[in-house]
Amino acid sequence: MTLTDRLKESWKEFWQKDKRIKLFTIGFTGMVLFLLGGWELLSFFEIDPFTDYEPPLLIKIEEWGWALLAVGGIMMIFGFLYYHDYNKSFKRYNELMDTDSKALFIRNIEEIEQLALELGPDFERRVVERREKFKVKTR
C-alpha cells in the first residue's frame, strides 16, 4: 500500500467519525468568516454604525473582505446543508432501526442499508448485528 493510499484511507476514516459535529463546525466557521467579511466591507464602504468601531482582527483583513465573504458564504451553505441532510438521514435510519418487528425490518432493509452506507461504517455494523439478531439471510 502506497503512502497516498494510506492517506486516502486515513482521511476517509477521519471524515466518517463524528461527521455531524464536523459538518456543523464547517457551517459555523463559514458563518463567522461570512460575518467578518461583511463587517469589514461595511466599514470599508463607511456605513455609519460600522465605521465607529472596527475590531482589531478586522484591521488586518482590509482588502480580503470580498474573499472572506465568498469563502465564508460557500462554507456556510455547504456545511449547514450537508449537516441538515446528514441529520435527516440519521433520524430516518434510527426510526427504521428501532423496530422490534422482523417483518418491518425486512420490508425496509434496502432503505436501511442505503442509509447506513451514507452514514458510515458504525451504522453498517449495526445493520449487520440486527441482521444476525433477526436471522435474516444476506443476498
Secondary structure as UniProt FT lines:
FT   HELIX           3..16
FT   TURN            17..18
FT   HELIX           19..44
FT   TURN            45..46
FT   HELIX           48..51
FT   HELIX           56..59
FT   TURN            60..61
FT   HELIX           62..64
FT   HELIX           65..97
FT   HELIX           102..107
FT   HELIX           109..119
FT   HELIX           121..134
//
